[in-house]
Amino acid sequence: MDIKTFSSDSPEETSKIAYDMAVNSKPGDIICLSGDLGVGKTIFTKGFAKGLGITEPVVSPTFTIVQVYEEGRLPLYHFDVYRIDDIDEMDEIGYEDCFFGQGVSLVEWADKIEELLPANVTRVTIKKDLEKGFDYRSIEIRKA
């Protein structure tokens, strides 16, 4: 397992870390984002989308579960599964076409659908540390 840890002191730095990650992404990659509410998962996603060449506004799909962006180098399937109550809801939205398709899937709150995830996902954990500043984030990236 490959583990890298980054420090970010601003939303722009968090976005840049994600941007750099996206530049090296390939079809079928699944990135699982975890962290508390307000930690910067959507900022990370916006930077990732930019790294894929997506210029349209990126918003969290809190109520739609998945938002698809197709204009970049690879399609981006942005999932927010926070509101999933029954795992069968994932079948209804066609998650397999996204996870095993030609794009990159970025999944917020992936722990809620753990049993659907393949073993080779990349896990990104974002944490605050208020002792180091309001905007400070520790970002750990674990590649299987």
N, C-alpha and C positions, 0 to 999 in steps of 0.2 A: 504494500500500500504506500502511495506517495502522499505525504502530508506537507503542506506549505502554510505558513502563518504570516499574515500581513497586518500592519498597523495602518489605520487611516485616521487622520485628524480633521477630515472634512467630507461632506457629501461628494465633492469633486474627486477626491482621492478614492473613495469607495467606488464611484462610477468608473474611474480609470482602471482599477483592479479588475472589474467586471469586463470592461472593454477589451483589455489585454487577453483575458480568458476566452472571450468570444472569437477573437481573431484566430485562435488555434482550435476552435471547435469543429466538429465534423458531424455528418448526418448520423442520427441515432443516439447522439449524446443525450443523457438525462442528467440534469443538474437539480439537486434537491436543496432548497434554501430553508434554513431554520434560524430562528431567533425570535425574541419577544416582539410584541406589537410595537411599531414605531422605531425599530432598530435600523431600518434602511434596506429591507428586502426589495421594495419597489425601486429605490434609487439604484440598487445593484442591477435590477432587471433593466432599467432604462439604459445604464451603461453597457450592459451586455447587448441589448438591441442595437445600440449605436455601433458597437464593434462588429455586428453582422451587416451593417450598412442600412439599417432600418431608420427612416427619418420621420415617420408618422408618430404622433404622440402615443406614448405607452402609458396605459393606466392599469391599475390592479383589477383583475376580473373577479372581484369579491362576490358578486351576485350571479355572474354568468359562468363561473367556474373556469372557463378557458377563453383566452383571447388569442386569435391567430394573426400573425404578421407575416406576410409573404413577400414583401418587396426587397428583402435583403439577400445577401449571399446564400443564405439558407433560410428556410421558413423557421419562425420561432413560435412555439406553442407555449404560451404563458398560462400556467395553471395556478389558481388560488383555491386550494381544497379545504380551507378553513371551515366552510359551511357544509361540507359533506357529512351527512349523518349516517348514510347507508352506502357501503362500498359499491353496491350495484348501480348507484348513480353514475359512477365512472364509466360503466359499460354503456349507459344511455348517451353519454356525450362522446363516445367513440375514442376513448383514451388510447387504445391499442394502435390505431392509425397514426396517432401522434408519436407515441413512445417508440414505435418500431418503423417509422416512416423515414422520409428523407430530410427531416428538419431536426431542430434541437428542442427538447422539452425542458422548460424551467418550471419547477414545481415548488410553490410556497406551501408550507405546512405539510410536507410530504409524509411525516410520521403518521398522519391520519389514514394513509393508503399504503402503508409499509408492505402489506402482503402482495400488492400489485407490482412492486418495483423489482426489476431484475437486479442481480448481484453487482453488476458493474456500473452503478450510478456514481456520480461525483457528488459529494456532500459539501455544501458551503454553510458554515455556521458563523453568524454575525452576532457579536456581543458588545454591549456597552460597558464602559468602565468610567463612571462619573468622576472618580478620583483623578483620572487622566484628562478630564475635560468633557464638556457637554457633547461635543461632536466626535470624540474619540470612539473608534470601533476596532475590535480585534476580529479579523476575518480568517477563518481556518478553512482551507480547501483540501479535502481528502479524496483522492482518486483511487478507485479500486484497482 
